[in-house]
């Protein structure tokens, strides 16, 4: 599952991943924010994964479906 739409932050990406997406697609945020948004999203997503105790994105995929 690829999460698409409304991803402007690492928080948005993390929510998509927890809901079951194993990947996310960026488009609108790239158009409005430019390529630097990728680094910002990646940095925040990495932080959120560590806070949640996940060692990888794979561990977090779909976790909201099990809580």
Helices and strands as residue ranges (DSSP letters): E 2-4, H 10-19, E 23-25, H 28-33, H 36-51, H 57-60, G 63-65
